[in-house]
Amino acid sequence: MPGNSLGAEFERAAPLLSAAAAELAPFTARLAGVHTFGHREDATV
Protein backbone atom coordinates (compact mmCIF):
# COMPACT_ATOMS: atom_id res chain seq x y z
CA MET A 1 0.00 0.00 0.00
CA PRO A 2 1.52 3.32 -0.99
CA GLY A 3 2.21 5.66 1.89
CA ASN A 4 2.33 2.95 4.58
CA SER A 5 5.55 2.45 6.47
CA LEU A 6 7.10 -0.97 6.87
CA GLY A 7 6.52 -0.69 10.62
CA ALA A 8 2.80 -0.18 10.10
CA GLU A 9 2.66 -3.22 7.81
CA PHE A 10 4.46 -5.29 10.43
CA GLU A 11 2.08 -4.13 13.15
CA ARG A 12 -0.88 -5.28 11.04
CA ALA A 13 0.74 -8.60 10.10
CA ALA A 14 2.07 -9.61 13.54
CA PRO A 15 -1.28 -10.66 15.09
CA LEU A 16 -2.21 -12.61 11.96
CA LEU A 17 1.11 -14.47 11.96
CA SER A 18 0.82 -15.11 15.69
CA ALA A 19 -2.65 -16.63 15.32
CA ALA A 20 -1.54 -18.83 12.42
CA ALA A 21 1.60 -20.01 14.24
CA ALA A 22 -0.40 -20.83 17.38
CA GLU A 23 -2.29 -23.48 15.38
CA LEU A 24 0.87 -25.32 14.32
CA ALA A 25 2.56 -28.09 16.24
CA PRO A 26 6.29 -27.65 16.95
CA PHE A 27 8.55 -29.15 14.30
CA THR A 28 12.23 -29.70 13.65
CA ALA A 29 13.83 -27.74 10.84
CA ARG A 30 17.22 -28.45 9.33
CA LEU A 31 18.96 -25.45 7.84
CA ALA A 32 21.35 -26.39 5.04
CA GLY A 33 23.81 -23.95 3.55
CA VAL A 34 23.37 -21.43 6.36
CA HIS A 35 26.44 -19.52 7.46
CA THR A 36 27.07 -17.81 10.77
CA PHE A 37 29.09 -14.71 11.51
CA GLY A 38 30.35 -14.54 15.08
CA HIS A 39 30.41 -11.28 16.99
CA ARG A 40 31.78 -10.48 20.42
CA GLU A 41 28.77 -11.68 22.39
CA ASP A 42 26.43 -13.19 19.79
CA ALA A 43 26.16 -14.29 16.18
CA THR A 44 24.28 -13.48 13.01
CA VAL A 45 22.76 -16.31 10.94
N, C-alpha and C positions, 0 to 999 in steps of 0.2 A: 504494500500500500504506500503510495507516495506520501511523503511528509511524516511518516511514522518513524520513530527512532528504533534502533535495534533493541534497546532496553525495553521499550513499550511492547514490542513483539514478543520478547522473552517473557515479560510479565503476563501476557495473555496466554502464552503457550505452556508455561510451567504447570498450572493446575491441570491442564488436559493431559500432559505427559505423566504427571504424578498419578492421576486416576487410572490411566492405562497401565502404568507399571505396577500399580497395586494389585492388579488382576493377574499378574504373571507369577508363576512359581520361580524360585531361584534356579539358576542354571550355571553350568561351568562353561567358560569361554576360553578358547586357546588363541592367543594372539601370535600369529606368525609374521615374521619380517618386521617386527616392531623394534625400534632402537631406543635406547635410553641415553640421556645426557645428564651426568651427575653434576650436582652443584654442591656448595658447602654443606648444607643441611638437608637437602632434598634432591629430587630428580624430576626431570621432565620426560614424559613418554611420547 
